[in-house]
């Protein structure tokens, strides 16, 4: 049994100075049966080590950001040089230009790029660009798709079953107290993967809609995949109505390949948003897209700024990361490692008679304990998922040194640093965890 007494003591101390004892609501988690989060003190490759000396194979990876693994030597060397020469100047710099060139070369929709510092910020920038370009205000999003914590689109991301409203006309529900009604008035919500409802909503609000935004793979709700043809239809419907299509690729971008989900599925949006894997563990985000839209950002007709945007430190980290992820061998190793773990979960499910769906792609996936093992198609399918069983599964993995997201509908993220021993250790832990269930 692992000891976590130092993490418990640190949490008790933190509650005296940090709101809730944490710096982010997503860190209000538990450690096994103990009501406190883990405190990590170091990481190397695919492993992290907590303050009590326990080590884990890490599939949280800072929510997918540490795609190359922890303390990657290439990143360490490159960032050390920037730390010695100056991390930011509030001026233009060379790495930001070189990175933008790499993004434009990799991402199908990217004619021009703008940087920010978090996924939430970049989403705000993309939505403002779409609204400014079209002169319209309404944005369509999908139930269960998460686009950041800021007011702009913190709507209907994790609505409880009692509050989702009718399937064909979902309620527009704020993610938090403090979000004004005016924000809700400019957002429409659709079920994911339903072409008929999508068309009816777009038709009913013709001439009012600035943008449709989606997570191409619904990373924040069980890696629900798009049904065949859905993204293609979404693209066609937006084109026919002169609506800006935005892909939120905060999680999928660069992780699923240099071109992200739009290259994976062969569907090109008008704008796309990036963070997480782009920065390799350093805070950086970007929105990129069609020249005619982004030029209005560039000539200041649509305002966008930020002191820290594209700093030498962040841009250098991204250059190193994007360079490594552009290597087909690196992408292949991530995908193959993830698929081996996914198959190990499916095998354990069959052998132990515990149904579950393992959905997503090799680089990012999730386990959903559905009654018959069927994959989810839209957000409301998740109400039938056995989240209590997932919690037990997660805690059994943690006891065996496998660290995954505590939230039962989030992703497992796979790093390029996983080796054969890590994969074998994970597969063994998975099998043992299913036996314990």
C-alpha angles and dihedrals in degrees: 000000000000120000117226102170095125091054089050092050092047091051091051088051094046093054088068094062110015121066104254088355092278142080095229135032089232090066094062090105140131135247108224106300093339117101099231138080126250120257114216122205104179146003138196126183110318093346135087129189126210128215091263092058098255115141128209141185100242123228095158092067092180088304091311098314099111092064094153092048130256123314091001107196094225091053093044092053095045095046093046089060091051092047088054094049103038131292100220141356106181087245136096116285140191101245092057090057094046091049093049089052090052092049092049090049093050106036117070096213097042115109092144134011138209124190132221133163108249139023091251091056093048091050089053090051094050094047092049090049091052093047093045093048097047099034088228129114110203121099124193118213135170131249112266096012111129120212103172138291100276122106095254095081107355088129134123095348099130106005115168118244093254092058106042096092126207117347094234093046109028119200117255099234125182116237091222146007111272097050108121125231090243090068092052092049090063097051130079122192129213133181113254120252095016111119095181095055091044092055093046092052093046091048094047092054100036113161094018103074120095099178148357114215130190145161100242087211108029095233096171095052110047100300090278106190128222113256114245109282097011097107091043090053091046089054093049094048093050092047092050091052099038090244119152111242113213124192113202098214095167089125103024098042113112089342093083091041138307091288095044125213093328090063092041093055099029094236119125119207126201093240133014134192125217138187135121106057092026092072097039091225098324118104109265136130137170143190119210139173153110116012096231091055098040093046088067088057089046096052092045097247083121108041121228129156145146135174094225099040113133096351116181091250095053096039091050091052089050093048091055092045096046090047092055093044090052089065107098090213091058093048090047093051092052093048095045093047091051093047091051091054091045091053091047089056092049091049092049089048091054096043094050097038095238110135119222140149119234105200138174130048133298094271094051131012145145141215117233118190097214120170095250100020094255118153119244121256101184141004097273092060087070093067087075094050117113100238092170089061090049089054090053090048092050092048092049089052091049091053087055095049101263114129118202135157112292091219109090096217099047129093139276105225121205123214131210088236097070112118132191093271091051092050093046091048090050095048091049091049091049092053092047092047092054089050089053091051 
